[in-house]
Amino acid sequence: ATFGSDGTEVRVASIYLPNGNPSDDSAKFGYKLGWMDRLIDHAAGLLRREIPFVLAGDYNICPTDDDVYDPVAFRNDALCRIESRSRFRALVNLGLTDSYRVFHRDPHKYTYWDYQAGRWQRDEGLRIDHLLLSPHAADRIVGCDIDKSPRGKERASDHTPIWCELAV
């Protein structure tokens, strides 16, 4: 969807990237990587047209070990494998900005907690939901945060919102 008018437009895309697990299943993991390759190509095309945009959603990727509560346990998970992370970096290296990291450098802040084994209660989560901004959109960012409050409610989603605000 495109929002704004008179030169303030920004295109927002809702992303749900395939999980890719089990990562030893070459078909599932390969599908995830191919999907990411197509997203990289699409983002590059938008950048060439200088369209301000936000690619927002569930990427099913922990970009670094700081984004997962137990990096060793997740080393071979599709969310943390080097192939997934390198494609996420390829997106960022096109010139996109990880909006959360503009304002927050502290490790172990999460957007997802598994329902099992008391993960939420022990804050054992993953940062797999991201807002990646084009340079034109990043120039307008004034805030970004993770809102953990919905996750603490009864019958909550296993994800919680991440948001950013762009100046007009």
DSSP file (Angstrom, degrees, kcal/mol; ACC not computed):
  #  RESIDUE AA STRUCTURE BP1 BP2  ACC     N-H-->O    O-->H-N    N-H-->O    O-->H-N    TCO  KAPPA ALPHA  PHI   PSI    X-CA   Y-CA   Z-CA
    1    1 A A              0   0    0      0, 0.0    11,-3.4     0, 0.0     2,-0.5   0.000 360.0 360.0 360.0 149.7    0.0    0.0    0.0
    2    2 A T  E     -A   11   0A   0      9,-0.2     2,-0.3    51,-0.0     9,-0.2  -0.946 360.0-170.1-113.1 132.2    1.1    3.6   -0.6
    3    3 A F  E     +A   10   0A   0      7,-2.6     7,-2.2    -2,-0.5     2,-0.1  -0.879  40.6  33.8-120.8 151.6    0.5    6.2    2.0
    4    4 A G        -     0   0    0     -2,-0.3     2,-0.3     5,-0.2     5,-0.2  -0.333  59.4-127.7 101.8 177.7    0.8   10.0    1.9
    5    5 A S  S >  S+     0   0    0      1,-0.1     3,-1.3    -2,-0.1    -2,-0.0  -0.966  70.3  35.9-157.6 167.2    0.4   12.7   -0.7
    6    6 A D  T 3  S-     0   0    0     -2,-0.3    -1,-0.1     1,-0.3    -2,-0.0   0.881 134.1 -37.7  50.6  50.4    2.2   15.6   -2.3
    7    7 A G  T 3  S+     0   0    0     -3,-0.1    -1,-0.3     1,-0.0    -3,-0.0   0.477 123.4  94.5  86.2   1.8    5.7   14.2   -2.2
    8    8 A T    <   +     0   0    0     -3,-1.3    -2,-0.1     2,-0.0    -5,-0.1   0.267  53.2 137.0-105.5  11.2    5.4   12.4    1.2
    9    9 A E        -     0   0    0     -5,-0.2     2,-0.3    -7,-0.1    -5,-0.2  -0.210  28.1-178.5 -61.9 145.8    4.4    9.1   -0.2
   10   10 A V  E     -A    3   0A   0     -7,-2.2    -7,-2.6    41,-0.1     2,-0.5  -0.981  20.1-138.6-142.9 134.7    5.8    5.9    1.2
   11   11 A R  E     -Ab   2  53A   0     41,-2.9    43,-2.4    -2,-0.3     2,-0.5  -0.801  17.5-163.0 -93.6 131.6    5.1    2.4    0.0
   12   12 A V  E     - b   0  54A   0    -11,-3.4     2,-0.4    -2,-0.5    43,-0.2  -0.970   3.3-168.1-118.9 124.7    4.7   -0.2    2.7
   13   13 A A  E     - b   0  55A   0     41,-2.8    43,-2.8    -2,-0.5     2,-0.6  -0.924  17.0-137.7-112.3 135.9    4.9   -3.9    1.9
   14   14 A S  E     - b   0  56A   0     -2,-0.4     2,-0.4    41,-0.2    43,-0.2  -0.840  25.5-159.5 -93.6 120.8    3.9   -6.6    4.3
   15   15 A I  E     + b   0  57A   0     41,-3.6    43,-1.7    -2,-0.6     2,-0.3  -0.834  23.2 173.9-105.9 133.9    6.5   -9.4    4.3
   16   16 A Y  E     - b   0  58A   0     -2,-0.4    43,-0.2    41,-0.2     3,-0.1  -0.825  19.9-164.2-132.6  99.1    6.0  -13.0    5.4
   17   17 A L        -     0   0    0     41,-2.8    15,-0.1    -2,-0.3    -2,-0.0  -0.604  30.3 -97.6 -83.6 139.4    9.2  -14.9    4.5
   18   18 A P        -     0   0    0      0, 0.0    -1,-0.1     0, 0.0    18,-0.0  -0.201  24.9-132.5 -55.1 145.1    9.1  -18.7    4.5
   19   19 A N        -     0   0    0      2,-0.1    -2,-0.0     1,-0.1    10,-0.0   0.928  22.9-154.7 -66.9 -47.8   10.4  -20.3    7.6
   20   20 A G        +     0   0    0      1,-0.3     5,-0.2     2,-0.1    -1,-0.1   0.483  30.4 176.4  86.7   3.3   12.6  -22.8    5.8
   21   21 A N        +     0   0    0      7,-0.1    -1,-0.3     2,-0.1     2,-0.1  -0.686  56.1  45.4 -95.7 150.8   12.7  -25.4    8.5
   22   22 A P  S >  S-     0   0    0      0, 0.0     3,-2.1     0, 0.0     7,-0.4   0.477  76.1-160.7 -72.3 140.7   13.8  -28.1    8.8
   23   23 A S  T 3  S+     0   0    0     53,-0.3    -2,-0.1     1,-0.3    54,-0.1   0.644  87.2  64.9 -71.1 -12.4   16.9  -26.6    7.3
   24   24 A D  T 3  S+     0   0    0      1,-0.1     2,-1.0     5,-0.0    -1,-0.3   0.487  80.7  91.0 -85.4  -0.8   18.2  -30.0    6.4
   25   25 A D    <>  -     0   0    0     -3,-2.1     4,-2.7    -5,-0.2     5,-0.4  -0.829  68.4-160.8 -89.7 102.1   15.2  -30.3    4.0
   26   26 A S  H  > S+     0   0    0     -2,-1.0     4,-2.0     1,-0.2     5,-0.2   0.801  85.4  54.6 -60.3 -30.6   16.8  -28.9    0.9
   27   27 A A  H  > S+     0   0    0      2,-0.2     4,-2.0     3,-0.2    -1,-0.2   0.951 113.5  39.4 -68.6 -48.3   13.4  -28.2   -0.7
   28   28 A K  H  > S+     0   0    0      2,-0.2     4,-1.9    -6,-0.2    -2,-0.2   0.933 121.4  42.5 -68.0 -46.0   12.1  -26.1    2.2
   29   29 A F  H  X S+     0   0    0     -4,-2.7     4,-2.3    -7,-0.4    -1,-0.2   0.906 114.4  51.5 -68.8 -39.9   15.3  -24.3    2.9
   30   30 A G  H  X S+     0   0    0     -4,-2.0     4,-2.6    -5,-0.4    -1,-0.2   0.877 107.4  53.5 -61.9 -38.2   16.0  -23.8   -0.8
   31   31 A Y  H  X S+     0   0    0     -4,-2.0     4,-2.4     2,-0.2    -1,-0.2   0.920 108.4  50.3 -62.1 -43.5   12.5  -22.3   -1.3
   32   32 A K  H  X S+     0   0    0     -4,-1.9     4,-2.2     1,-0.2    -2,-0.2   0.942 112.4  46.3 -58.8 -48.8   13.3  -19.8    1.5
   33   33 A L  H  X S+     0   0    0     -4,-2.3     4,-2.2     1,-0.2    -2,-0.2   0.892 112.4  49.8 -65.3 -40.1   16.6  -18.8   -0.1
   34   34 A G  H  X S+     0   0    0     -4,-2.6     4,-2.1     2,-0.2    -1,-0.2   0.896 109.2  52.6 -63.5 -39.9   15.1  -18.5   -3.5
   35   35 A W  H  X S+     0   0    0     -4,-2.4     4,-2.0     1,-0.2    -2,-0.2   0.910 109.8  49.2 -60.6 -43.0   12.3  -16.3   -2.1
   36   36 A M  H  X S+     0   0    0     -4,-2.2     4,-2.5     2,-0.2    -2,-0.2   0.887 106.9  54.7 -65.6 -39.1   14.9  -14.1   -0.5
   37   37 A D  H  X S+     0   0    0     -4,-2.2     4,-2.0     1,-0.2    -1,-0.2   0.912 109.3  48.0 -60.4 -41.5   16.8  -13.8   -3.7
   38   38 A R  H  X S+     0   0    0     -4,-2.1     4,-2.4     2,-0.2    -1,-0.2   0.877 110.0  52.2 -67.7 -36.4   13.6  -12.6   -5.5
   39   39 A L  H  X S+     0   0    0     -4,-2.0     4,-2.9     2,-0.2     5,-0.2   0.905 107.8  51.8 -64.2 -41.3   13.0  -10.1   -2.6
   40   40 A I  H  X S+     0   0    0     -4,-2.5     4,-2.3     2,-0.2    -2,-0.2   0.929 111.1  47.5 -60.2 -45.7   16.5   -8.7   -3.0
   41   41 A D  H  X S+     0   0    0     -4,-2.0     4,-1.9     2,-0.2    -2,-0.2   0.907 112.7  49.1 -62.2 -42.1   15.9   -8.2   -6.8
   42   42 A H  H  X S+     0   0    0     -4,-2.4     4,-2.1     2,-0.2    -2,-0.2   0.925 111.2  48.9 -64.5 -44.8   12.6   -6.6   -6.1
   43   43 A A  H  X S+     0   0    0     -4,-2.9     4,-2.4     1,-0.2    -1,-0.2   0.899 108.8  53.7 -62.3 -40.4   14.0   -4.2   -3.5
   44   44 A A  H  X S+     0   0    0     -4,-2.3     4,-2.1    -5,-0.2    -1,-0.2   0.892 107.9  51.2 -61.2 -39.1   16.9   -3.3   -5.9
   45   45 A G  H  X S+     0   0    0     -4,-1.9     4,-1.2     2,-0.2    -1,-0.2   0.903 109.6  49.0 -64.7 -41.4   14.3   -2.4   -8.5
   46   46 A L  H  <>S+     0   0    0     -4,-2.1     5,-1.9     1,-0.2     4,-0.3   0.899 110.2  51.9 -64.0 -39.7   12.4   -0.2   -6.1
   47   47 A L  H ><5S+     0   0    0     -4,-2.4     3,-1.5     1,-0.2    -2,-0.2   0.897 104.5  55.5 -64.0 -40.1   15.6    1.5   -5.1
   48   48 A R  H 3<5S+     0   0    0     -4,-2.1    -1,-0.2     1,-0.3    -2,-0.2   0.833 109.2  48.1 -60.9 -31.1   16.5    2.2   -8.8
   49   49 A R  T 3<5S-     0   0    0     -4,-1.2    -1,-0.3    -3,-0.2    -2,-0.2   0.425 110.2-127.6 -88.7   0.4   13.1    4.0   -9.1
   50   50 A E  T < 5 +     0   0    0     -3,-1.5    -3,-0.2    -4,-0.3    -2,-0.1   0.862  48.7 163.0  54.9  41.6   13.8    6.0   -5.9
   51   51 A I      < -     0   0    0     -5,-1.9     2,-0.3   -41,-0.0    -1,-0.2  -0.808  40.4-126.5 -89.3 122.6   10.5    4.9   -4.3
   52   52 A P        +     0   0    0      0, 0.0   -41,-2.9     0, 0.0     2,-0.3  -0.541  46.8 163.6 -66.6 130.0   10.5    5.5   -0.6
   53   53 A F  E     -b   11   0A   0     -2,-0.3    81,-2.5   -43,-0.2     2,-0.4  -0.981  38.1-148.5-150.2 160.2    9.5    2.2    1.0
   54   54 A V  E     -bC  12 133A   0    -43,-2.4   -41,-2.8    -2,-0.3     2,-0.8  -0.997   9.8-156.7-127.4 123.9    9.3    0.0    4.1
   55   55 A L  E     +bC  13 132A   0     77,-3.0    77,-2.4    -2,-0.4     2,-0.4  -0.883  30.7 178.9 -99.1 103.1    9.6   -3.8    3.9
   56   56 A A  E     +bC  14 131A   0    -43,-2.8   -41,-3.6    -2,-0.8     2,-0.3  -0.862  20.5  49.3-115.9 135.6    7.8   -4.7    7.1
   57   57 A G  E    S-bC  15 130A   0     73,-2.1    73,-2.6    -2,-0.4     2,-1.0  -0.954  84.3 -17.1 149.1-161.0    7.0   -8.1    8.6
   58   58 A D  E     +bC  16 129A   0    -43,-1.7   -41,-2.8    -2,-0.3    71,-0.2  -0.750  44.7 171.1 -89.8 100.9    8.1  -11.6    9.6
   59   59 A Y        -     0   0    0     69,-2.1    -1,-0.2    -2,-1.0    70,-0.2   0.621  36.9-137.2 -84.1 -14.4   11.4  -12.3    7.9
   60   60 A N        +     0   0    0     68,-0.9     2,-0.3     1,-0.2    69,-0.1   0.906  66.6 116.1  53.2  42.9   11.9  -15.5    9.9
   61   61 A I        -     0   0    0     67,-0.5    -1,-0.2    19,-0.1    -2,-0.2  -0.989  58.1-153.9-142.7 131.5   15.6  -14.4   10.2
   62   62 A C        -     0   0    0     17,-2.7    66,-0.1    -2,-0.3    23,-0.1  -0.918  18.4-156.1 -96.6 105.4   17.7  -13.5   13.3
   63   63 A P        +     0   0    0      0, 0.0     2,-0.3     0, 0.0    -1,-0.1   0.813  69.0   5.4 -58.4 -33.0   20.3  -11.3   11.6
   64   64 A T  S >  S-     0   0    0     -3,-0.1     3,-1.8     1,-0.0    -3,-0.0  -0.881  82.0 -97.4-141.7 172.1   22.9  -11.8   14.3
   65   65 A D  G >  S+     0   0    0     -2,-0.3     3,-1.3     1,-0.3     7,-0.1   0.748 118.8  68.4 -63.9 -22.9   23.5  -13.9   17.4
   66   66 A D  G 3  S+     0   0    0      1,-0.2    42,-2.9    41,-0.1    43,-0.4   0.625  93.5  60.3 -68.7 -11.8   22.4  -10.8   19.4
   67   67 A D  G <  S+     0   0    0     -3,-1.8    60,-2.8    40,-0.1     2,-0.3   0.218  99.4  60.9-102.3  13.2   18.9  -11.5   18.0
   68   68 A V  B <  S-E  126   0B   0     -3,-1.3    58,-0.2    58,-0.2    40,-0.1  -0.999  73.3-137.3-142.2 138.6   18.4  -15.0   19.4
   69   69 A Y  S    S+     0   0    0     56,-1.9    57,-0.1    -2,-0.3    -1,-0.1   0.789 100.7  25.1 -69.1 -27.0   18.4  -16.1   23.1
   70   70 A D     >  +     0   0    0     55,-0.2     4,-1.5     1,-0.1    -1,-0.3  -0.702  64.7 178.3-139.2  84.8   20.5  -19.2   22.4
   71   71 A P  T  4 S+     0   0    0      0, 0.0     4,-0.4     0, 0.0    -1,-0.1   0.830  82.4  54.5 -58.2 -34.3   22.8  -18.9   19.4
   72   72 A V  T >4 S+     0   0    0      1,-0.2     3,-1.1     2,-0.2     4,-0.3   0.936 108.7  47.2 -66.8 -45.3   24.3  -22.3   19.9
   73   73 A A  T 34 S+     0   0    0      1,-0.2     3,-0.3    -3,-0.2    -1,-0.2   0.793 117.7  43.7 -65.8 -27.5   21.0  -24.1   19.9
   74   74 A F  T >< S+     0   0    0     -4,-1.5     3,-1.9     1,-0.2     6,-0.4   0.354  78.7 109.7 -99.1   4.5   19.8  -22.2   16.8
   75   75 A R  T <  S+     0   0    0     -3,-1.1     7,-0.2    -4,-0.4    -1,-0.2   0.839  88.5  33.9 -52.4 -39.6   23.1  -22.5   14.8
   76   76 A N  T 3  S+     0   0    0     -3,-0.3   -53,-0.3    -4,-0.3    -1,-0.3   0.283  92.8 113.3-102.2  10.1   21.5  -25.0   12.3
   77   77 A D  S X> S-     0   0    0     -3,-1.9     3,-1.9     1,-0.1     4,-1.4  -0.584  76.9-122.0 -78.6 144.1   18.0  -23.5   12.3
   78   78 A A  T 34 S+     0   0    0      1,-0.3     6,-0.1    -2,-0.2    -1,-0.1   0.764 111.2  62.9 -57.8 -26.0   16.9  -21.9    9.1
   79   79 A L  T 34 S+     0   0    0      1,-0.2   -17,-2.7   -18,-0.1    -1,-0.3   0.727 117.1  26.3 -70.9 -22.1   16.4  -18.6   11.0
   80   80 A C  T <4 S+     0   0    0     -3,-1.9    -2,-0.2    -6,-0.4    -1,-0.2   0.424  86.6 125.1-123.0  -2.9   20.1  -18.4   11.9
   81   81 A R    >X  -     0   0    0     -4,-1.4     4,-2.5     1,-0.1     3,-0.5  -0.263  69.7-117.5 -63.3 149.9   22.0  -20.3    9.2
   82   82 A I  H 3> S+     0   0    0      1,-0.2     4,-2.6     2,-0.2     5,-0.2   0.826 113.5  58.4 -57.7 -34.4   24.7  -18.3    7.4
   83   83 A E  H 3> S+     0   0    0      2,-0.2     4,-1.3     1,-0.2    -1,-0.2   0.902 109.9  43.0 -64.9 -40.1   22.8  -18.6    4.1
   84   84 A S  H <> S+     0   0    0     -3,-0.5     4,-2.1     2,-0.2    -2,-0.2   0.938 115.5  48.4 -68.7 -47.7   19.8  -16.9    5.5
   85   85 A R  H  X S+     0   0    0     -4,-2.5     4,-2.6     1,-0.2    -2,-0.2   0.874 107.9  54.6 -62.9 -37.4   21.8  -14.2    7.3
   86   86 A S  H  X S+     0   0    0     -4,-2.6     4,-1.9    -5,-0.2    -1,-0.2   0.872 108.6  48.7 -66.8 -34.7   23.9  -13.5    4.3
   87   87 A R  H  X S+     0   0    0     -4,-1.3     4,-1.9     2,-0.2    -1,-0.2   0.875 109.6  51.9 -71.7 -36.1   20.8  -12.8    2.2
   88   88 A F  H  X S+     0   0    0     -4,-2.1     4,-2.2     1,-0.2    -2,-0.2   0.936 111.0  48.4 -61.8 -44.8   19.4  -10.5    4.9
   89   89 A R  H  X S+     0   0    0     -4,-2.6     4,-3.3     1,-0.2    -2,-0.2   0.872 105.9  57.9 -61.8 -36.4   22.7   -8.6    4.9
   90   90 A A  H  X S+     0   0    0     -4,-1.9     4,-0.6     2,-0.2    -1,-0.2   0.899 106.6  48.9 -61.5 -39.3   22.5   -8.5    1.1
   91   91 A L  H ><>S+     0   0    0     -4,-1.9     3,-1.1     2,-0.2     5,-0.9   0.958 114.6  44.0 -61.4 -50.8   19.1   -6.7    1.5
   92   92 A V  H >X5S+     0   0    0     -4,-2.2     3,-2.1     1,-0.3     4,-0.6   0.894 108.2  59.1 -62.2 -39.9   20.6   -4.2    4.0
   93   93 A N  H 3<5S+     0   0    0     -4,-3.3    -1,-0.3     1,-0.3    -2,-0.2   0.612  88.6  72.8 -69.8 -11.0   23.7   -3.8    1.9
   94   94 A L  T <<5S-     0   0    0     -3,-1.1    -1,-0.3    -4,-0.6    -2,-0.2   0.706 132.7 -86.3 -68.1 -18.3   21.5   -2.5   -1.0
   95   95 A G  T <45S+     0   0    0     -3,-2.1    -2,-0.2    -4,-0.3    -3,-0.2   0.451  84.3 141.9 122.3  10.4   21.2    0.6    1.2
   96   96 A L     << -     0   0    0     -5,-0.9     2,-0.5    -4,-0.6    -1,-0.3  -0.474  42.1-135.6 -82.7 156.7   18.3   -0.4    3.4
   97   97 A T  E     -D  133   0A   0     36,-2.2    36,-2.5    -2,-0.1     2,-1.1  -0.945   8.7-135.1-116.2 129.4   18.1    0.5    7.1
   98   98 A D  E >>  -D  132   0A   0     -2,-0.5     4,-0.8    34,-0.2     3,-0.7  -0.734  24.3-156.5 -77.4 101.1   17.1   -1.8    9.9
   99   99 A S  H >> S+     0   0    0     32,-2.4     3,-0.7    -2,-1.1     4,-0.7   0.809  85.3  56.3 -58.5 -35.2   14.9    0.7   11.6
  100  100 A Y  H >> S+     0   0    0     31,-0.3     4,-1.8     1,-0.2     3,-0.9   0.906 104.1  53.3 -64.0 -40.7   15.1   -0.9   15.1
  101  101 A R  H <4 S+     0   0    0     -3,-0.7    -1,-0.2     1,-0.2    -2,-0.2   0.634  93.6  71.7 -73.0 -13.5   18.9   -0.7   15.1
  102  102 A V  H << S+     0   0    0     -4,-0.8    -1,-0.2    -3,-0.7    -2,-0.2   0.886 117.6  19.6 -63.1 -37.1   18.8    3.0   14.4
  103  103 A F  H << S+     0   0    0     -3,-0.9     2,-0.4    -4,-0.7    -2,-0.2   0.606 125.3  51.3-109.0 -17.0   17.5    3.6   17.9
  104  104 A H     <  +     0   0    0     -4,-1.8    -1,-0.2    -5,-0.1    41,-0.0  -0.970  39.4 162.5-134.9 119.4   18.4    0.4   19.8
  105  105 A R        +     0   0    0     -2,-0.4    -1,-0.1    -3,-0.1    -4,-0.1   0.538  45.3 114.5-105.3 -13.1   21.9   -1.3   20.0
  106  106 A D        -     0   0    0      1,-0.1     3,-0.3     2,-0.1    -2,-0.0  -0.334  64.3-124.7 -65.5 138.4   21.2   -3.4   23.1
  107  107 A P  S    S+     0   0    0      0, 0.0   -40,-0.1     0, 0.0     3,-0.1  -0.267  79.7  37.4 -78.1 166.9   21.2   -7.2   22.4
  108  108 A H        +     0   0    0    -42,-2.9     2,-0.5     1,-0.2   -41,-0.1   0.878  67.6 142.5  62.1  46.7   18.5   -9.7   23.1
  109  109 A K        -     0   0    0    -43,-0.4     2,-0.3    -3,-0.3    -1,-0.2  -0.978  33.9-162.7-112.3 130.3   15.4   -7.7   22.3
  110  110 A Y        -     0   0    0     -2,-0.5    17,-0.3    -3,-0.1     3,-0.1  -0.741  38.5-169.9-125.0 159.6   12.8   -9.9   20.7
  111  111 A T  S    S+     0   0    0     15,-2.4    49,-2.3    -2,-0.3     2,-0.3   0.361  81.1  48.3-118.6  -3.4    9.6   -9.9   18.6
  112  112 A Y  B     +FG 126 159B   0     14,-1.6    14,-2.3    47,-0.2     2,-0.4  -1.000  52.7 179.1-145.0 137.6    8.8  -13.6   18.9
  113  113 A W        -     0   0    0     45,-2.4    12,-0.1    -2,-0.3     7,-0.1  -0.982  32.1-120.1-138.4 127.0    8.6  -16.1   21.8
  114  114 A D        -     0   0    0     10,-0.5     6,-0.6    -2,-0.4     5,-0.3  -0.296  17.6-130.7 -60.3 147.1    7.6  -19.8   21.3
  115  115 A Y  S >  S+     0   0    0      4,-0.1     3,-0.5     3,-0.1    -1,-0.1   0.740  82.3  83.3 -70.1 -23.1    4.5  -20.9   23.2
  116  116 A Q  G >  S+     0   0    0      1,-0.2     3,-1.4     2,-0.1     4,-0.1  -0.420  88.2  13.4 -88.5 156.8    6.3  -23.9   24.6
  117  117 A A  G 3  S-     0   0    0      1,-0.3    -1,-0.2    -2,-0.1    -2,-0.1   0.679 117.5 -73.9  61.2  24.7    8.7  -24.3   27.6
  118  118 A G  G <> S+     0   0    0     -3,-0.5     4,-1.8     1,-0.1    -1,-0.3   0.803  80.1 154.7  65.5  29.3    7.9  -21.0   29.2
  119  119 A R  T <4>S+     0   0    0     -3,-1.4     5,-2.9    -5,-0.3     4,-0.3   0.900  71.0  48.2 -58.4 -43.3    9.9  -19.0   26.6
  120  120 A W  T >45S+     0   0    0     -6,-0.6     3,-1.4     1,-0.2    -1,-0.2   0.939 110.3  50.6 -62.8 -47.7    7.9  -15.8   27.1
  121  121 A Q  T 345S+     0   0    0      1,-0.3    -1,-0.2     2,-0.1    -2,-0.2   0.813 116.4  41.3 -62.7 -30.6    8.1  -15.9   30.9
  122  122 A R  T 3<5S-     0   0    0     -4,-1.8    -1,-0.3     2,-0.1    -2,-0.2   0.344 110.2-120.9 -97.5   5.2   11.9  -16.4   30.6
  123  123 A D  T < 5 +     0   0    0     -3,-1.4     2,-1.0    -4,-0.3    -3,-0.2   0.902  58.2 153.6  53.5  45.1   12.3  -13.8   27.8
  124  124 A E      < +     0   0    0     -5,-2.9   -10,-0.5    -6,-0.2    -1,-0.2  -0.791  27.4 135.0-102.4  88.1   13.9  -16.5   25.6
  125  125 A G        -     0   0    0     -2,-1.0   -56,-1.9   -12,-0.1     2,-0.3  -0.460  48.8-121.0-125.8-168.1   12.9  -15.0   22.2
  126  126 A L  B     -EF  68 112B   0    -14,-2.3   -15,-2.4   -58,-0.2   -14,-1.6  -0.989  14.6-136.4-138.4 142.8   14.0  -14.2   18.7
  127  127 A R        +     0   0    0    -60,-2.8   -17,-0.1    -2,-0.3   -60,-0.1  -0.837  52.4 136.6-100.0  95.2   14.1  -10.9   16.7
  128  128 A I        +     0   0    0     -2,-1.0   -69,-2.1   -66,-0.1   -68,-0.9   0.428  44.7  84.0-119.0  -4.6   12.6  -12.1   13.4
  129  129 A D  E     +C   58   0A   0    -71,-0.2     2,-0.3    -3,-0.2   -71,-0.2  -0.892  61.0 174.9-103.4 129.3   10.2   -9.3   12.6
  130  130 A H  E     -C   57   0A   0    -73,-2.6   -73,-2.1    -2,-0.5     2,-0.5  -0.936  33.8-148.6-138.6 153.3   11.9   -6.3   10.9
  131  131 A L  E     -C   56   0A   0     -2,-0.3   -32,-2.4   -75,-0.2     2,-0.5  -0.946  21.9-170.3-120.1 105.1   11.2   -3.0    9.3
  132  132 A L  E     -CD  55  98A   0    -77,-2.4   -77,-3.0    -2,-0.5     2,-0.4  -0.870   9.0-158.9-100.7 126.3   13.7   -2.4    6.5
  133  133 A L  E     -CD  54  97A   0    -36,-2.5   -36,-2.2    -2,-0.5   -79,-0.2  -0.830  14.7-126.7-111.4 139.8   13.6    1.1    5.1
  134  134 A S     >  -     0   0    0    -81,-2.5     4,-3.3    -2,-0.4     3,-0.4  -0.351  40.8-100.6 -69.2 162.5   14.8    2.5    1.8
  135  135 A P  H  > S+     0   0    0      0, 0.0     4,-1.9     0, 0.0     5,-0.1   0.884 124.2  53.3 -55.6 -39.5   17.1    5.6    2.1
  136  136 A H  H  4 S+     0   0    0      1,-0.2     4,-0.2     2,-0.2    -3,-0.0   0.863 114.9  40.8 -65.3 -35.1   14.3    8.0    1.3
  137  137 A A  H >4 S+     0   0    0     -3,-0.4     3,-1.7   -84,-0.2     4,-0.3   0.883 111.2  56.5 -77.5 -39.9   12.2    6.5    4.1
  138  138 A A  H >< S+     0   0    0     -4,-3.3     3,-1.3     1,-0.3    -2,-0.2   0.823  97.0  64.1 -62.4 -31.0   15.1    6.2    6.5
  139  139 A D  T 3< S+     0   0    0     -4,-1.9    -1,-0.3    -5,-0.2    -2,-0.2   0.730 106.3  45.6 -61.6 -20.3   15.7    9.9    6.1
  140  140 A R  T <  S+     0   0    0     -3,-1.7    27,-3.6    -4,-0.2    -1,-0.2   0.374  80.8 124.9-105.7   2.8   12.3   10.5    7.7
  141  141 A I  E <   +H  166   0C   0     -3,-1.3    25,-0.2    -4,-0.3     3,-0.1  -0.458  22.2 165.1 -72.0 131.7   12.5    8.0   10.6
  142  142 A V  E     +     0   0C   0     23,-2.9     2,-0.3     1,-0.4    24,-0.2   0.478  63.6   1.5-120.1 -10.7   11.8    9.6   14.0
  143  143 A G  E     +H  165   0C   0     22,-1.1    22,-2.7     2,-0.0    -1,-0.4  -0.957  50.2 178.0-172.4 155.1   11.2    6.5   16.2
  144  144 A C  E     +H  164   0C   0     -2,-0.3     2,-0.3    20,-0.3    20,-0.2  -0.934  16.3 150.2-161.5 140.1   11.0    2.7   16.3
  145  145 A D  E     -H  163   0C   0     18,-1.9    18,-2.7    -2,-0.3     2,-0.5  -0.981  42.3-107.5-161.3 170.5   10.4    0.2   19.0
  146  146 A I  E     -H  162   0C   0     -2,-0.3     2,-0.9    16,-0.2    16,-0.2  -0.937  26.0-147.6-105.3 127.9    9.1   -3.2   19.9
  147  147 A D        +     0   0    0     14,-2.7     4,-0.3    -2,-0.5    -2,-0.0  -0.828  20.5 175.2 -98.7  99.1    5.8   -3.2   21.8
  148  148 A K    >>  +     0   0    0     -2,-0.9     3,-0.9     1,-0.2     4,-0.9   0.651  57.2  89.8 -78.1 -15.1    5.9   -6.2   24.1
  149  149 A S  G >4 S+     0   0    0      1,-0.3     3,-0.9     2,-0.2     4,-0.3   0.854  81.6  53.7 -58.9 -40.6    2.6   -5.5   25.9
  150  150 A P  G >4 S+     0   0    0      0, 0.0     3,-1.3     0, 0.0    -1,-0.3   0.854 102.1  60.3 -62.3 -31.0    0.3   -7.5   23.5
  151  151 A R  G <4 S+     0   0    0     -3,-0.9     5,-0.3    -4,-0.3    -2,-0.2   0.785  98.3  58.5 -67.5 -26.2    2.4  -10.6   23.9
  152  152 A G  G << S+     0   0    0     -4,-0.9    -1,-0.3    -3,-0.9    -3,-0.1   0.513  87.4  99.4 -81.4  -4.4    1.7  -10.7   27.6
  153  153 A K  S X  S-     0   0    0     -3,-1.3     3,-1.2    -4,-0.3     2,-0.1  -0.383  88.2 -86.0 -81.3 160.5   -2.0  -10.8   27.2
  154  154 A E  T 3  S+     0   0    0      1,-0.3    -1,-0.1    -2,-0.1    -2,-0.1  -0.425 112.7   7.7 -64.6 137.2   -4.1  -14.0   27.4
  155  155 A R  T 3  S+     0   0    0      1,-0.2    -1,-0.3    -2,-0.1    -3,-0.1   0.825  95.4 167.6  59.5  36.0   -4.3  -16.0   24.1
  156  156 A A    <   -     0   0    0     -3,-1.2    -1,-0.2    -5,-0.3    -5,-0.1  -0.307  40.8 -98.3 -76.2 160.1   -1.7  -13.6   22.6
  157  157 A S        -     0   0    0      2,-0.2    -1,-0.1     1,-0.1    -4,-0.1  -0.346  29.4-119.8 -65.2 157.8    0.1  -14.2   19.3
  158  158 A D  S    S+     0   0    0    -46,-0.1   -45,-2.4    -2,-0.0     2,-0.3   0.587  99.5  64.5 -77.6  -9.1    3.6  -15.6   19.6
  159  159 A H  B    S-G  112   0B   0    -47,-0.2   -47,-0.2    -9,-0.0    -2,-0.2  -0.755  70.7-156.0-105.0 157.6    4.8  -12.4   17.8
  160  160 A T        -     0   0    0    -49,-2.3   -12,-0.1    -2,-0.3   -31,-0.1  -0.944  32.5 -87.7-129.0 156.1    4.5   -8.8   19.2
  161  161 A P        -     0   0    0      0, 0.0   -14,-2.7     0, 0.0     2,-0.4  -0.281  28.6-164.9 -68.3 143.7    4.4   -5.6   17.1
  162  162 A I  E     -H  146   0C   0    -16,-0.2     2,-0.3   -32,-0.1   -16,-0.2  -0.975  20.9-177.5-115.1 140.0    7.5   -3.7   16.0
  163  163 A W  E     -H  145   0C   0    -18,-2.7   -18,-1.9    -2,-0.4     2,-0.3  -0.932  16.6-167.5-137.1 157.5    6.7   -0.2   14.8
  164  164 A C  E     -H  144   0C   0     -2,-0.3     2,-0.4   -20,-0.2   -20,-0.3  -0.988  13.4-142.0-141.3 154.5    8.4    2.8   13.3
  165  165 A E  E     -H  143   0C   0    -22,-2.7   -23,-2.9    -2,-0.3   -22,-1.1  -0.958  12.0-161.6-117.6 133.4    7.3    6.4   12.8
  166  166 A L  E     -H  141   0C   0     -2,-0.4   -25,-0.2   -25,-0.2     2,-0.1  -0.933  21.3-120.6-113.7 137.0    8.2    8.5    9.8
  167  167 A A              0   0    0    -27,-3.6   -27,-0.0    -2,-0.4   -28,-0.0  -0.382 360.0 360.0 -69.2 152.2    8.0   12.3    9.6
  168  168 A V              0   0    0     -2,-0.1    -1,-0.1  -164,-0.0   -28,-0.0   0.455 360.0 360.0 -77.5 360.0    5.8   13.8    7.0
